[in-house]
Amino acid sequence: MLFVKRAPSAGISRFVDYLWLLTDAPSHARERILPTGTLELVINLAHDRIRVYDGAGVCQRFSGAIISGAYDRPFDIDTAAHARTMGVHFRPGGAFPFTRVSPGELANAHVDATTLWGRCALQLRERLCGARTDQERFEILDATLVARAVESAGSGHPDLSRALDHLSEARMSVRDLVSSLGISHRHFAAVFRREVGLPPKVFARIQRFQRAISVRREGGVGDCARLSVQCGYFDQSHMHRDFAAFARVAPRQYFQRNVAQTKDHHLALR
């Protein structure tokens, strides 16, 4: 499997974390995609279809270009059907210029890109499939995003960027953050859910969970008890509850199972 990431151009870097390209199916047949607190554009370059399995194993079928909303639970894919895919990993709260509806309306859902972009989504996929090189594909995708950002009249709430920074780094609780912003909790929660796609407390939990994965992956802490404390959990059982909710496996199982090469935020299933 080859997984390549590219930084976006400067004009969209505050909205887009990275562009990516995945080629060749790995040896395992299924992967679990873990929640990240953000949205994703996914385009299948090999087939005009995408299949997603929910927690009950029910298969949902879509066209070859979809937008995945912010999820508060994992879902599964079969790797053979997604062996050559391309996409965009938006920053938390960064997808609003690229959707015709608020991210809050896309929460825990996948939507055909044509529903949001119309024929432009079909044309984008056709151009990406017809490109001669991967570099050309990245340039086409980046230029398309730049054009859509320029056309969009949307703009993020002025306090949202600060709120996301604080919650992503666990600098303060949601209650303290709301107090520092000088707005009501109800108003803050409504704005956050509308532009990010998740309630602020759920988003903060997902960031803490992802931070635990990153710390362990980078070789910071090997022991789960110490890892839980370093990442802001009350204790090890507290961390276990988040792994059960967001990965459906215990931390130790996750780190043992995820030795296979996978795309970011994916868990290899056997």
N, C-alpha and C positions, 0 to 999 in steps of 0.2 A: 504494500500500500504506500502511495505517495501523497502526502498532505502538505500543500504549499499555502502560505499566508502572504499577503501583500498589504502594505499600508495604503490607505486611501490618499487621494490628492488633498492638498491643503484646504481646498474649498469645502470639503465635506468631512474633514477629520474630526470636527466636534460632534458629528452625528454618527459616524461609522468607525467602529473599532478596527476592523480589517476585512479584506476580501479573501476568499479562500477557494482552493481547487483540490478536489479529491479524485485520485485515479487508482484503479485496480481494487478489486474486492479483497479484503483480508481473509484469513483462513477460517475465522469464526463466522457463523451464518447470521447471527443476530447481534444487534447492539442496542443498548439502552441510552437514550439521550436525557441528560439530567437538566433540571431547570437552572437557568442562569440569570433570570430577572430581566431579560431583554428579548427583542424580536430577531427573527432570522429570515432572510430571503434564500430559498433553496431552488436550484434549477438543475434538473436531470438532463445531462447532455447526451445520454445514450438512448433513453426511451422517454416518450411523452407521457410518463405516468410516475406517480410517487405513492407509495403505500406506507401507512402509519398504523401502528397497533396500540390501542389504549391499554389501561391497566388490566382489563378483563380479557385481553387478547383479541378483541374485535378489530378487524381490519377496516381502515378508512382509505378510500381510493381518491386520488386527486390527479389533476393534469401534471405535466412535467415542470411546472413552475408554481411554487406556493410561497406564501408568507406564513410563518409560524409565529403565533402570538406568544406573549410572555406566559410561561407555564409555572404553576406551583406544584407540579407533580411530574414524574418522568413518563416517557412513552418509548416504544420500541420500534425499530426498523429492521428489515432484512437487508443485509449488506450487499448481496448479489444484485439486487434491483437498484442499488444506489452506487454502483462501482465507479461511475464517472459523473460527478456532480460538482456544481459550482455555487457559490453563495456569498452572502453578505452577513457579517455579524455586526449588528448595530450596537451602539453604546446604549446603556440604560437611559431611557427617555429620549433617545436620538432618532427614533423611527418616524416621529410625527410628520416631518416634511414629505415622507414618501408614501403615506397611506391616505386614502380619501376618508377614512374614519379614524377615530381616536384609537390608540393602542388599547385603551380600556375595553373597547368593543371586540377586540380580538383575543382577549385573555383566554387561555386554555383552549385554543382553537387553531386549526389550520384552515387557510382560505386560499382557493385558487387565485393566483396573481391577476388573472384576467378580471376577476370580480372587482379588484381595486384599481387596476391599470388599464383595463380594456384590451384592445388589440395591441397596444404597446408592449404588453407582456409577451404575446405571441411573437412579435417582431424581435424582441430582445433575445428570446430563446433561439429563434432561427438564426440570428446573426452570430450568437455564441457557438452554435453547433457548426456553422459554416466557416468559422475563423480558421486560419491555417496554423496558428501557433497559440500556445497558452498565453504568451505575452500579449498577443493581439486580443485575446479574450478578456484579460484583465483590463486592458485599455478601453474596450467596448463597455464593459460593466461599469467602470469608474465614470466614464463620460456620460452614461445614461443616468447615473445617480446625481451627478453634478447638474445635469439639465433639469431633473425633477426637483432638486432642491431649489434651483433658481425660480422655477415656475410656481413653487409652493408659496402660499401667502401665510402659512402657519408659522408660529414662533413659540418657543417654549416659555413657560412661566418664569419670571425673573428670579424666583427663589429656588427653582427646581434644581439647577446645577449645584448649588451649595448643599441642598438637602441630600442629593445623590452622593456627593463626596463624603459627607459625614456618615451616612448610613453604610456606604460601601466599605469604609475604613473603620466602622464601629467607634467613631469618635464620641458619640453621645447617643442617648436613647431617643426614641421618637418623641416622647413627651418633652424632654429637654430641648430637642430641636425645634419643635413647634413653639415652645415658649420663647426661644431666641429669635424666631421669625416674627413674632408679634401678631400671629393670625390664629384663628380658631382651629381646633383639632379637626372639626368637621370639614372646614374649607380645605385645609391642607390635605386631608385624606382623599377628598374628592378630586382635587387637582392632581395629586400623585397617581391615583388609580387611572384617571383619564389619560395622562400623558406617558406613564410608565407601563401601565397595564396590570399592576398588582397593588394591593394595599401596602402601605409603607412598612408595617411590621413583618409582613410575609417577605417583602423584598429584603429587609435587613437579615432575616433568617437565612435566606438563600445565599446572600453574600458571605455570611459567616460560614455556612456549609462549604461554599466554593473556596473560601480562604483556607479551611482545614485541608482540603484536597491539595491546594497549591503548596502549602507549607510542607506537607508530607512528601509530595512529588519532588520538591526541590531539595529534599534531604535534610530539612530543618529539624524535625522531631520524628523519631521512630516509634516511641511508646504512645499508645492511644490516650492514656491518662494525662500525660504531659501535654499532648497535642490539644486535648480538649480545653485545658486551662489556658494555654497560649492563645487559642483562637476565640476566647471569650465565653466559653460554655461554663455553666455552674459546676458541672462534673462530667464524668465519662458517660453516665447514663443519659444525660441531657444531649450530648453529641450523638449517641446511638439513636435517639428518637428522630433527630433530623436526618440521619442517614437512612433510617427506615422510611421516612416520608418522601425523601428526595431521590433515593437510589434503590430502595426496596431491598437493601442488603446492609449488614452490619459493617462498621468501619474496617474491621480486620479482613472481612470477606472482600470488601471493595478493593483494598490495596493488594490483596493476594490475586484477585481476579483480573485486575486492570494492568497486568504486566504486558499484555499484547499492545501493539501499536494501534492507536485509535485517533480519530479526530478529537480536537479539544471538546471537553464536556461529554464525551461518550464513554460508555462502559461496555467492554466486551462480554458477551453472554455465551455460555457453552451449554 
